[in-house]
Structure formats: structure tokens, C-alpha cells
Amino acid sequence: MHTHTLSALKKALHSKSISSVELVKHFLNRAKKYNPSLNAFITLTEEQALAQAQLADKKISRGEVTELTGIPIAHKDIFCTAGVKTSCGSKMLDNFTSPYNATLIEKFNSAGAVMLGKTNMDEFAMGSCNENSYYGPVKNPWDLQCVPGGSSGGSAAVVAARIALAATGTDTGGSIRQPASFCGISGLKPTYGRVSRYGMVAFASSLDQGGPIAPSAEDLAILLKIMAGHDSKDSTSSSQSVPDYTATLNDDIRGLKIGIPKEFFTEDLPPPLSKILFEAKSVFEKMGATFVDISLPHSAAGVATYYIIAPAEASANLARYDGVRYGYRCKNPVNLEDLYKRSRGEGFGNEVKRRILMGTYVLSAGYYDAYYVQAQRVRRLIKNDFDHAFQSVDMILAPTAPSVAFKLGEKAADPISAYLSDIFTIPVNLAGLPALSIPAGFSGHLPVGMQLIGNYFNEAKLLNAAHRFQLETDWHQKIPEAFQ
């Protein structure tokens, strides 16, 4: 059953050729078998999943079928789930059980989805490797000695290993797309504001965006239709209407204009990756798309800009974890200052501490104008570059990551090197644009992702192009041999 697509299993469930209980038990058994080697789940909600599956079967028997009735999925452990631990991969929240559901969780519950569990992640979504989790690193299903990417590495790993049909993730600087690339699956970062952030634990509020992770673009379209929409609980949520993303998946792409940014295709891009991306370009050309050379001149400043703005917002958002209200609290504090210092010092990991310190510094008196204000100005220039590009093209083709998945521990002593893993994804978040990553080939035994970037709220066009590419190729159907 795990080799079938989400849409195929939907039909099987609705036709009663299989039951949700059978389907959920199958995936729970795979999770129990494979999670010890992958470390992709923080919490497996077996009892709750089976109860939801039984309810789904009753609804199907009564003809009360909704979009995802009985379909098992996994949620990144950054989304609040009522009665279930929401840890954000941190010791700080290891004892936190959410009293309410995030809006995204409510939407999936309303659609009838079954939650298999909560997936492992870089602590508070800070990282590009999933080695920064209090619960230990996640392993890449294609090579257990390699990282799966981050911060949504747990979600990417369970989908790649077909332990879940699909999963949710969040993307602040590439944290859906980069792990999708490293794990050989499809992942979509929607337009900022397209998916509600209510109940999604904040890292950097002007950059964070929830999105779907699945084997194919068709699956992403089904999931985004559920996730998207206005939420009065989120002031940054867009009121723009939500289209049926599945309705235009098969549209002809003849005449589609795709931009190739010269800044992304330089001699620094490894030749195997460049070759794969230009082979993908040929596939689009055979389908009638045309390519236009474009320039994104300020994209080179994206990483530096991001690592001023994101830590600044993180330092403010994480100030609430003080050992007083909820979360981890140190033992036997001497006084209030000791309580604050030891609770935060013991509760946060090194990467989170590093970013809090960075963010506090750039917001401090004497440095705010020199760093934070300047970074916001450059952010605007990056947005303007994209605005100019979309005057002549419909979307942009780019690498997702500058390499395939690297070895566990390879970049542990060099945070800057790890930060550069997001060099091609970060500009998209700074501009608030939608983008997706889909598999485009292999370099050796490891997958390579291709990124498609669209204009605001143009997810349907991106999904259409990605789906048509996947009709011509089979990279998205590949499953790691050990998990077949």
C-alpha cells in the first residue's frame, strides 16, 4: 500500500476496497519497523491514529466522505496538537502538551485526515541538517550516514521512506524545499500568508510559512487545497480566495516562459547538479516551454540578509521561554536571575543560543540601524529583483540546494558552511514568494532537487508545471531500496 499515491489510496478508501484501519495499521507498522534507524518521529500517536481511522471507516460507510477521510499523514512537531506533545525538537518544550490545535491541524482534522505522529526537526526550526534536535539527528533514507536536510527533515524522511503518505513542514529559509531535495521527494513553500501560522510555534514571524511534503506535485496540490485559506486568528493570513489546485494540474504548458537566473548557475554549482538541471530544462522545452535568461542581482546578499533578520525575530519570539510560564524550568533556582539564566541555558541547544545572541546583538542600541535596518533595505531590493523578473517570465527554474545531502557531522563545526546550504532558497522567503522542489535526478546514489519559483499566489501554475514534468519523468517514484 505504501507504494501507491495519495490520490490512488483516496479512491481505494472511498470505494471501500480497503479500510482506513488497514491503511493506518500498515503505516504504523512501517513506522515502528523503520523509525529506530531513521529517528524521524518524536511522537508516534498510535492509539489516536487507530481511533481516527475507525471513525473514518464509519463515515465512509455512511457516505460522509471529505477530502482526506481516512488518509494517514504526519505533522512536523512545530504545529500545536491538542493533547499531544509539541516539542519543536527542543528540551525547552519536552514537557509541553498543547491545550489546543493549530489552524492547520484543525483543517486536516476537518478534512478527515489521520495523524500518525509528530516528526523530528531542528530545534525551533533552526538548521539545515536536522542535527540540531534535542532528540538526536534524523537519518536520510537514501543513505543513513547522511543528513535528510532541515529543519523539516523528519517530515521529509518519513515521506521518502514511505512511512507516511504525506507530511506537513515549515519553510523559513528553505526548510521544506531543501530536505525535499535531499530526500528525493516534492515539497512546496506557499506564498507568505497563504497558510495560517496560528498555532505554528514561531521562529521568524515575517518568514515562517507552513506547507506540504509528499512524493508528487499532484499530492502537494491535494494537500495545499486543505491547508490554504484565510484565518481570522492570524493577522498575516491572506484573504485571497483559494483555487482548486488539482483542477489545472494537467493544463498544457506550451508557451510557458521560465527564467534562468545567471546568479544561480555559476561555476560554483557542481557539474553533476548543473547537468541534471539542464536535462530537466530539456524536458520542459520538449513540452513547449521557453527559457529566458534573467538576473537576480541582489540574491547573493540573501544569506547575509537572512541571518540578520531571522535571528532578530527569533530573539524576540523565544524571549517567552523564561522558565516561568511554561516549558523547561531549572531545578532549585537561587533567585529570579538564576532561574532565567539556567532555564534558558539548559533548555536551549547551541544553534538556538547562537541565533538568539546574534539577533539580540543586531537589535541592540548602536547596531540596529547599521544591521537590522540595512538588512530590511536589502530585503526590499531582493523583492524588487523578483518583481522585475516576473514582468518577463511566468516562473523561475533554479537549483534547490548547492549540493546533495552531506554526511552527518560534516558541517557541525562550521555553522557558516551549513548556512550556505540554503543559498538558493533563502531569497524566496525574503520576498515572500511561493516555490517548490521536485526530484530531477541523482548524483551518485543521492537525489537532486529542482526548484521552481512563482509569482505571488501562483501556486497553481507551479504545481501544473511540476506535475507535467513528473508525467514525463519517474524520479518522484523512486523509493530507497532499504524501505521498499
C-alpha angles and dihedrals in degrees: 000000000000091000093061124093124251091249092050092051090047089059092045091052095046092048089049093235086129132017128233090238090057091047095047093046089052093054094041089054090051090049093052091046099047107025094079089065097038102036087208099140125063092183128018109201097201099154093046092045093053091048090051090047092052090050090048091053091052091051092048091051089053092047092247095136123163130183099282103016108164096358114138117223137161129234128216109247091244094078116087112242119188113246093002128098114263105192106159085218090288137123085220090071100027090115097041119115111184117235092205144032126253113242089249090056090048090052092053091046090052089050089055099249121158118228113223094184149291119295130227119255145169108284110280087349092290109141148049100230111043090238092113096075124119086222095057133262125312116233126227111246090219092057122005089206091063135074119252092219125253166332090335091039095128092054092046092048096051091050094046091049089045092238087132131024090228142342142204124243141170128236120203098152103354103315095141100036100044096052089043088056094046092048099042099244139109124270133174131204105196126211111288106271095021092105122040117252094199107128093010105120107244126244103157109356099202092051108033117106131168120224146159131274120197142138096265144026089243089059090048090054092052091049097044090054087061097042102044127085145085120300121192088206091065115062091197093053114118120237092206112127119260116238125210097264091194094058095073100036094108098043116134112261097200109136093022109148114217123188124222110204110216091209091064097047104059134132088271090071107093111252095237090057093045091050092051093049093049090049087054088050088057091054090056091046091054088055091054103263119139128214129223127192110235138174130228097184098178096047090094088068092053098097094048091046093048093050090058099043100039097049090045091056091042093054089055096043095047094049088090091071098083105136092256111081105032141325128049119357124188119239122258101354114200094214141338094282091051089049092054096044099046096038091054095036093052097035100051126065126229098266093050091048090049092054094044090053091047092048094047090050096052091048095048125109111277095023103053095085095039096051117010098039092044091050091054089052091052089047088059091051090053090052091049090054090056092045090054092047093052090058088074105025138046095217142348129243117212142150113274095213135007092237145013119265111307128218121280109265093012094119100025093109094044112056093174091059089051091049090057089063086083097049094117097040103044098072089060092057093046089055094041093234130149119251139163138199123217131177113269104171145304135282103204106318095332127090125245122211130213120211124216116192122197140189121265114304090357095124091125092062092047092050091047092053092044093048093049089050090051091051086060097043137040103210091112091057095060116113123192108260095236091058102044 
